[in-house]
Amino acid sequence: MKKRMLVFIVLLFVASYPALRALMIPEFYTSHDGETHTARIANYYLALKEGQIPPRLAPTLFGNLGFPIFLFIYPLPYLLGAMFHSLGFSFTDAFEIVIGSSFLLSAITMFLFARKVFGEFPGFIAALFYTWAPYRFSQIYVRGAIAESFAYIFVPLVLLSLYNIAATQNHRWVGIGSLSLAGLLLSHQVVAFIFLPIFLGFFLLWLVKAEHKRTAVLKATGMALLGVMIGAFIYAPSLFELKYLRFDELIDYYNDHFVTVGQLIHSPWSYGFSMPGTNDDMSFQVGLTHLLVAALATISLGLFLFRTKKAAVRFPLFAMGSLSLAITALSVGFILELPAVHWLWKHLPFLDIIDFPWRLLGVTVFGTSLLAAYLVASAGRKVILSAVLLFFVFYANRNHVRINQTMVRNDAFFLSYQDTATWRNEFLSKWRQTNRWQHLEKDFRIRRGELKVKLIDGKTTSLSFLVEATDQGILDIHRLYFPGWTVFLDGKPLEIGKGLEITQDVQTETKESPFTDHSGLLSVNVPPGKHFIEARFTETPVRKVGFILSLIGMGYALAYILPKRSLVTASKTTKPVGRKTTKP
C-alpha cells in the first residue's frame, strides 16, 4: 500500500473518532430501531447456536413460535453482530461495534473509489462528505438503522469494481465486484435497489472510454450475476415465498413520508419519528455544507460548459461532475411533497419498494460527496479549498454526533425478547389470523382428549414428543406453520387435512375473557395408543436451489480473486487496456 494512501486512511480514522465517540459508553442508547436490531442479532446468534445454517427461524421472536424473519431479511449485519457476541461482547456492544464500523468503513471505501476517479485529495474530501452528513448521523444516533448504514460500505466498492472492469482487463475485479454487490444485497435490500440504476449510469459513462467495450460488458454482467447468486439463499425465498407472508397487507405507507424543500434546507435536529404528512419529529436536512457544494458545483459545471462547449462532453471530469449533479437533483426531486411526485410514485413500477421516500437522502449524500470531490479536483488550489470544505462540514454537523438518552439493556433482556422486532409484524405467515403475538408457556397444548405428552426435543426447528392417548386427541405444536414444516407420526409424514391441521383458534377480547390467538399453528390428530411425534423445519426446493446457487457463486467469485485461478480465466495475465487508470 502506498504511504500516501495510508496517511489518508489514518486521517479518516482520526476524523471518524469525534463522530463515533458517543457510542463509546457502557450503557445502551435510545433510538428508533436499535433495540429491535439488537434483538435480531441475539436471535441470529441463538439460531446459529442451535445449528441453523443458514438461520431461518428466529428462536424467541413472536413469543417463541418460530418467526420466519430470517428467511427474507438481510442477514449480514446480524451475522457480524452474532460473531462479535461470540467473541465476548454484549449484544448491545456488538450492535454499537457494527453500526460504528459502518461509518468508518464506508469512509474508507468511498475514499478508495473517489481517489481512483478524482485523485487522493478529492477522494479524501468525498469520504468525509459521505459520512459527515446529517442523514448518516440520523442513521446511527436517531434511527439506529444498523443494516441501512452498513450497506453504504459496499456502494463505493461496487462502483470501484465497475470502474476497473471498464478500464482494465484485470479479472480479479469481477470477483471483488461480485462480493461487494453481494455484501450490499445482504446488508439492505432497499439500499441495493435504490443504487442499481446509479451503478448502471456510471458504468455506461465509463464504458464510453473503454477500449474493449464488449469484454467490459461481459465482465460487468458476470459480476452482477455472481453477486446475485451469492445472495440467492435469501433472495430465492424473497421472490417465491413472500406470497406466504402478510407483508404486502401490512406494508403500505410510502405515501405519508415525503418532505418539503424547507425540511431539506433546515429542520431542527430531533430524535422523534417520521410522522404522516410533513409535521415530523425528525430532521431531513441535507446539510448546509452539502447544499453549498451542490450550488458551487452547478455554477462550476455551467461555466465549464459555457467556456469549452463541444469539448466539454468529452472531458471525463466534467462528465463525472454532471452525472453526480443529476443524481443529486433527481434524489431530491423524488422525495418532495408535490402532486407530481406523488403521481410518479403511484405509477412508476417498483418505487413502492422504497417504503420511505426520504431514504433517497442517502443518494443525495452520495451525489454531493462526489460533487465535493469534483470541486476539489477542478480547483487550482486544492489544499485551501479542501481545508475550507472540511471546516464547514465538521462545523455544520457538530451537534449531530450525540445520543439522546441511555438505558440499561443486558444480554438476558435480548435472550428472552419475545416481540417481533419489526414495525408491523410484517414477516408473519398468512395462516395467522391476526398480527398480534402472544406468549405461550409451553411448546405444545393438549387441545382435545386425554393425552400424556413428554417433550423429548424442543428446538426452534425440530420438536419431538412421546404421546400416550387413551382416546382420539388433538395436540397443538406451538410453531407457526410455514412451508418447510413436516410433521411425522410414528415415522410417517402427515399431510394437511390428513392428520395434520393448521389451527384457526382466535378468541376476541371480552369482559369475561382476554384476547387469545392460537391460529396458524401446527395441530396433530392423535389416534389412541402410544406414538412418537416429530416436527421438523427443513429447506424447501426453492431454498435448496438458492443455497446451492450461493455456494457456487461464492466459489466462482473467490476463484476470480485468488492468484491461481482454475476457471475460464486460468493462465491469463492481466494488463491495462487503453489509458492509465489514475485520473479520468
N, C-alpha and C positions, 0 to 999 in steps of 0.2 A: 504494500500500500504506500502510495506517495506520502512523503512527510507533510506536504502542504494540505492534502486532503485530510490527513489525520488531525492536523491542527484545527481545521474547521469542524470536524466531528467532535473533538474535545470541547470546542467552544459551544456547540449545540448542547452538550451535556451541562455545561456551566449555565447557559441561558435557560435551560429547562428546569433547573433547580428551584428558582423562585416560583415557577408555575406549579410545581408539584409538592412544594414544602408543606402545604396544608394537609396533604394526605399522610404525612409522617406523624401520626398521632396514635396513641394506644386504643382510643375508642373508635367506634364506627360513626360515620357521619350520615345525616339525613339527606335523602334525595328522592326523586320520584320513583325510580326503579331499582335502586341499589340493593334493597332488601330482597326483592324478588329475584334479581340476577344472582345474588349470593345463595339463595335457596336453590336455584338451579345448579350452581356449582356443587353444593352439598349433595344434591340428588344425582348429579353426574358421577361424583365420587362414589356414592353408595352403589350405583348401578355397576360401575366398573369393579367394585369390591365384590359384588355378587357374581361377577363373571359375565356380565352382559358386554359382548364385543361385537359390534358397537352397541352402546347403550340405546335402548328403545323405549322402555317404560320407566317413568320416574317412581322410585320406591315409595316416597312419603306424600307426594303431591296429590291433591284431591282426595284427602282422607285415607291414604294408603290403598287406594283402589287400582293402582296401576295406570297412571295418567300417561297417554301415548305422546307426550310432547316431544320427546327426543327422536321420534320418527321423522319429524318435519322441521325442527328448528335448528338454526346454525349452531354447530357443536364446538367450534374451535376455541372460543374464549372460555367455555366451561371446562373443556379438556385441560387447558393450561391452568385454570384455577384449581382443578382437582389435582393436578400434578404438584402445584405449589403446596397444597394442603398435605399431600402425601410426604412432602419434604419436611413437615413440621410446622408450617404456618397455619394460623387460624383461618377459618373461611373468610372472615372479614379482611384479614391481611392479604389473603390470596386475591380477593376482589380488587383491593387497592393496588396491589402489585401489577395486576393485569391491566387495569384501566390507566395506571400511571405509565406503564411501559408503552401503551398505545400512543401516548402523547410523544414520548421521547423517540420511539422507533419510527413513527410517521414523520418526524422532523428529519431523521437521518435518511429515510428512503426518498423523501422529497428533495433533499439536498443532492443525493446521488443522481436522480433524474434531471433536475433543473441544471445541475452542474454540467451534465452531458450536453444539454441543449444550449444553455446560455453562458456557461463558464462558472468558475468556482465562486467568485464574489456574488454574482447574481443568484447562484444556486443557494448560497447561504442565506441570502435575504428571503428567497422564496420559501425556504424551510421554516423560517421564523414567522413569516406571514401565514403559512399553512397551519401553524399550531397556535400562535398568539393571536387568536381571533375570538370574539365573543361566542360564536356558535360552538367552537371546540371546547371552550371553558364551560359552556352550558351543558355539553355532553357529560363532562366529568363531575362538576360540582352542583349542578341543578338537577339534571335528569338521571345521572348515574347510568348512562347508556353505554355500558361496557362493550357490547357487541358492535354497535354502530361506530364507536370511537376506534375500536380495534380494526375495523375494516379499512380505515383510512391509512393504515400501514401499507396496504397492498396496492392501492390505486397508483402511486408513483412507480411501483415495481413493475406493474403490468405495462405501463407506458414506456418505461425504460427498456423493457424487453422488446416491445414493438418497434421502438426506435432502432435498436441494434439489429433486429431482424431485417429492417428496411435498409440499413446502412452497411451491413457486413454479411459474410457467409458463415459466421460462427454459429454452429449448430447448437451450442450449449444454451443459447438464449431461447430456443424452443422449449427446452426443459425448464429453465428458470422461469420463463413466462407462464408456462402451464401450471407450475407450482404456485406462482404468485396469483394467477387467476383463481385457482382452486382455493387458496387462502382467503381471497376476497369472497368467493361464493360460500365458503363455510364459516365466514365471520358474520355476514349480514346480507341476506338475500336482497333487501330493498336497495341498499347502497350499491350492490353489484348491478342491479337493474338500472339504477339511475346513471351509472357511469358507462354502461355498454355503448351507447351512441357516441359518447365522448372519446372512448378508445377508438372507435371506427373513424371518427373525424380526424383525429391526429394521425392515425396510420395512413389514411388516404393522403394527407398533406405530405407526409414523409415519403410516401410511395412515388410522388411526382419526381423526386430527386434520385430514387433508387435506380441503379443500373440494371439489375436483374429483377424486374417487376414481377414476372410470373413466379420466380422462385420465392420472392418475398411473400407473395400472396399465399402460396402453398404452405410456407413455414408458419405464417400467422394463422392460417386455417388449422394446421396441425396443432399449433399451440392452444388454440381455442378448444378444439375437440378434446385434447388431453386434459385440459383444465376442467371441462365439463365432466369428463369420465371420472376424474379423481373425486369429484363431488357427487357422483351418481348414487352413492349409498344413502344420501339424504334427498337428492332431487328426484330419484325414481319414485319413492313413496309420495313426495310432494306433488308429482304430476298425476299419478294414477290412483292414489289412495286418499287424497284430500277430500274426495267426494264422500268419504265415510265420516267426516267431521262436521260439526256445526259452524265451521269457520265463516263461510260466506253469510250465514244467517246472523252471526254476531258481530262481524266486522264490516262496517259501512259508515265511515264518519269523516272522510276527507273534505266533504262539502262545508264543514263547520270550522276549518282551520286555515283559512287564508289570512293574509296580513296586509296592512296598509303601508303606503310609502312612508308615512310618519313613523311607523313602528320600525321600519328598516333603517331609517336615519337615526332615530333616537327613541328608545323605550327604556324605562327605568329597570335597572338590574334587580331581579326579584327571584324568589325561589318557589313561586307558585306554579300553577298549571296553565296549559293552553286551554282556554275556555271556548265554547261555541261562540262564533262571531269574532269580533275584534277587541272585546273587553278582556284582555288576557292578563294573567298574573305572572307571566314570564317574559323575558326580553327576547326580541327577534332582531336586534340591531345587527347590521352587517359589520359595523365598526367604522368610526370616523376616518381612521388612517387608511383602511381598505377602500373606503369610498373615495378618499382623496387620490389614492393611487389609480383607481379606475378613471377618475376625471382627468388626471395628468396623462395617463396612457392614451386616452381618447384624443386629447389635444396633440400629443406627440405623433400618434398614428395618422391623424388628419394632416398635420404639417408635412410629415414624411411623404404621404401620398400626393399632396399638392406639389411638392418640390420635385419629386422623382417621376411621377406619373407612370409611364409604361414600365419602367424598370422596377417599380415598387412591388408588383405582383410576383416578381421572380426573386425577391430578396427574402431569404428564409427567416431572418429575424422579424421582419415586418409581417410575414405570414403567421408566425407563431404568436406574435402580439395580437394580430387581428382575430385569429381563432380564439384566443384566450378572452378577448373582449366580447366576442359573440357569445361564448359560453356564459360569461358573467351576466350579460344583458338578458339572455334567454332564461337563465335560472332565476333572476329577479322577476322577470315578467310573468313567469308561470306560477308565482305564489301570491300575486296581488289580488286584493279583494275588488275585482272588477267583473261586470257581467260577461264580458268577452272571455275572460279567463275561466269563469265557471262553465261557460259553454264548451270550451276546449276540453276541460276535464271530464265533462259529461259525454263527449262524443269521440274523443281520441281513444283508441283501444289501449288497454293495459295501464293507463295512467292511474287508475284507482288502486293499483298495486302499491303506489306510494301513499300510504294511509294518511300521512300528514304532509300537505304541500310544503310546509316550511322546512321539511327535510332537505329541500333543494338549496338551502343556505349552505350546506356543505359543498355544493358545487360552486356557489358564489365565492366561498373562501378559497377553493382550489383555483378558480379563474383569476381572482385578484392577486393570489400568490404568484402566479405566472406573470401577471402584469407588472408586479413589483420587480420581478427578475428582468423583464423586458426593459423597464425604465433604467435599471442599473446597467444593463448590457449595452444600451444605446447611448448612455450618458458619457460625457467626456471625462468627468471627474467622479469615478465610481466610488472611491472611498468616502468622499464628502457626502454624496447622495445616500450612500449606504448608512452612514452614521446618522444622518437626519431621519431617514425612514425608521431605523431601529429605535431611535429615541422616541419617536411618536408612537410606534406600535407598542412599545413597552409601557409608555406613559398612559396611553388610551385604555389599556387593559389592566392597569394596576389594581383596580378594585374587583376584578373578576376572579382572582386567584385565591378564593377563600371559601370555606364551607359555611353552611348555615348554622346547624346545631349538631351536637354529638348525642349518641345514645349507646346503650350497652346491648350488644347482641353477641352472646357467646356461641360456641360450637353446638352446645346442647340445643339451643334455640333452633338452629337450622337443621340439625339432625332429626328433629321432631316436627319440622314445619309441614303443616298439612293443608295449607291453602293451595291455590292452583299456580301461583307465580306467573299469572297472566292478568291482562286487564279485564277481559270479559269472559274468561274461561273458554276461549275460542278453540282450544285444541281438544274439545270434548267430543266423544263419539256420538253419532247421530242417534244411537239407541237410547241415550239418556234422555228422559222426558223433560227435565229442567236443567238449567245450567248452575244450579246450586250444589255445592259439595256438602257432604255430611260424613262425619267421622263414625265409622263402625268399629266397635271394640275388637271383634274377632275377625278371623279370615273366613268365617262361614256362619251361616244361620240355618237352623232347622226350621223350615217353614211349615212342614206338614209331616205328620206321622211320628212314631216313636223310634227315634234313631239314636244310637250310641256312636259318637264320632270322635276319633282320635286323629289329631293332626300330626303327620309324620314329617312333612317338609312344608315350610311356609315362606318361600322366597317370592319376590315380585313376579317372576316369570315362570315359576313352577311351584305347584302345590300338590300334595298327596295326602290322602286320608284313608284310614281303616274305618269302615262303616258297618254297623250291625243294625239291620232293620227288622222289626217284628211284623211290620206290615208295609204296604206301599207308602213311601215317603218322598219328600222333596227337600233337597239340600241346595241352598244358595251358596255359591262361592263368591266371596267378595272381591271380585276383579271385574273391571269394566270390560264388556265384550268389545273386541276389535278384531278384524281379520288377522289371523295368526294364532288365535287361541284354539286349542284342540283339547277335548275332554275325553278321557278313556275310562270305561267301566270294565274292570277286570281285564284290562289289556285291549279292549275293543273300542275303537273310536266311535263317538256318538255324533249323530248329525242333528242339526237344528230341526226341531219338530219330531225327532225320533229319539227321545230320551234326553235331549238337551234343549233347553229353552232360554230365551233372554227375558229377564224379568221386566215387568211393566208396573210395578207397585209404586204409586205415589199417593201420599196422604196429605191433603191440603190442611193448612193450619186452621184450627177451630178453637173455641173457648175450652173445649174439653181435652183436646189433644194437640200436640205441636206438629209442625211440618216434618214430614219424613219423605225421602225419595230413595227407594230401593230399586229403581229402574236401571236397565242397561247392564245388569249383572248376569253372570253365568248361573244357570239353575239346572240341576240334575234330578231326573226322576229315578228314585232308588227302589228297586224291587225288594221283596222280603229276602232276608238272608245276610250273609257276610260278604262284603265287597271291598275291593281296592279301587279307589277313585283317584285319578291323576289328571291334573290340568297343566298343560304346557303351552307357553307362548313361543312360537317359532317363526322363522322368516318365511314370508310368502314368496312365491316365484318372482314377483316384481322386486322385492327387497334382495333376494339372492342374486338376481341378474345385476342389480345396482351395485352390490358389494363386489361382485366379480369384476365389473367394469372399473370400479375404483382401484382394485388391486392391479389390474392390467395397466390402467392409466398411470398409476404411481410408478410401476416398473419401467414403462417406456420413458417417463419424464426423467427418472434417475439415470437411465441408460444414456440419455442425451447429455446429461451433465457430467457423468463420470469420465475420467480421462480415456479409458479404453471402452469403446462402445462396440456392442455386438449386434446392433440393429442395422438399419439401412445406411446409417452414417459411418459405419465402421471403416477404418483405414483412410478416411478422408481427412485432409488437413483443412484448417480454417484460415482464411485470408480476407483482408478488407476488400470491399467492392466499391469502385468509384472514389469519391472524395473521402478524405480522412474524417473521423468522427469526433473531432474535438469540439468544434463550433460549427453550427449550420451557417 
